[in-house]
Structure formats: C-alpha cells, structure tokens
C-alpha cells in the first residue's frame, strides 16, 4: 500500500489532478479560446462522473497510504502481474469484473513475454 515508483498514482493524486485541471492558472497555461472551454467541459464532466460514481478508482478516493480495509488496494504495489489478480486479490478481481470498462495505467518497460512469470 505504499507507492514505490514516481509513476504510482494514489487516490489523493488522482483527485488533485482533476482539481488542478480546473484551476485558472493551469487553464491559462494550457488552453486558449474555444480549447479552454472544451477542456473545462471535459474535466467538469469527468469530475461529475467521479462524484456520481460513473467513473471510479479501484480503491476509495479517501484511502490513505497504508490503508487497505477492503482488500482492493494492496495488489497494486505487490510484485504480481495483472493476470495473477484473481489469485492474489480476489476482492479486487471481483470488483473490476463487474465493470463495463477497466482502464489500466501500465509501464510497459518491464512486461515480460511469458505471462506465466
């Protein structure tokens, strides 16, 4: 339950990213004219989806580092591949299996050719 790499995203990181994308300073540096309104519209829609739980993280947005009360968070920092999830994190596997779409953020530089490893 502790992020090991710079690329690991915690629930608070994700929440802060959405909020930051709506910050006027960020918008001023990233978008002008109509593009600004498109960005605001898109991020506002994502924020609404998160609030209504249409979009969700695999763990609670209120989860703090070191907490794993529902058995869904620990897997992300264990040394197992996604195809081992059903064995090592059955609650997480069950939760994700109920979704219509799951998006994984993955670093492909360490993926091996043999899925049995």
Secondary structure, 3 states (H helix, E strand, C coil): CCCCCCCCCCHHHHHHHHHHHCCHHHHHHHCCHHHHHHHHHHHHHHHHHHHCCCCCCCCCCCCCCCCCCCCCCHHHHCCCCHHHHHHHCHHHHHHHHCCCCCCCCCCHHHCCCCCCC
